[in-house]
């Protein structure tokens, strides 16, 4: 899978992969973000095919929810 295809299709999308691309691109650059997202797409595809499940998108705000719960756990300690 070409990282260029990933950039074109995922960069502006409002889903889990688009959010992952934007967060990674901000930290590591656009090329590394494209490679990371392509890797995640391949991993998702593998697990969907081996487990015969349907894809369920985690949502654009998945990372924000994770950070909020992690922050709450730190505050309680």
N, C-alpha and C positions, 0 to 999 in steps of 0.2 A: 504494500500500500504506500503510495507516494505521499510524503508529508505535504506537498503542495495541494493535493486534493483535500487533505484534512483541513488545511488553513481556509480554503475556499468555503467548505461546507460547515465548519464548526465555529469559526471565529465569531460570527454574528448571531449564532443560534442562542435561543433562550432556554437552555436545558443544562443538565449536569456536565456534559462534555464541553459545551461552550464556556461555562463558568470555569471549568478546570483549565481550558486553554488560556483564558484571560488572566487567571491568577498565576499560572506558570509563566506566561509571557512577560508579566510585570516583574517577576523575580529573576528569570533565567534567560529571557529573550525569546523571540518568535520562533526561531528554528528549533530550539530545544523543546519549546511548548508543543510544536507540531509533532515532533518525534514522540513525546510523552503521550499525547492524545492518540496518536496512531497505535501506540503500544496498548493503551487501555482499550481501544476499539477491538484489537485482535484478541485481547484477553476476554473481553465480554463475549465476543463471537464464539470463542472456544468453549466457554462455560455454558453458553446457551445451547450450542450444538451437542455437547456431551451430556447435559442434564435434561435436554428437550424441554426447556422452559421458554416462556415469553419474556421479552425485555420490558422492564419497568424502570422508567426514568426516575432518578432520585430527586430531580428538581434543581432549579438554578440556585436556590438558597440553601442547598444541602451543607456546604462548607460553613456558612454562617451559623446554621443551627448547631453544627458540631462544635464550633468555637465557643458558642454561647454555653453549651452544656459543659464543655471542658473548663471554661472560666468559672462557672458556678461550682464545680467540684473543687477547684483551687481555693475559692473563697471560703468554702465550708471547712477546709482543713485547718 
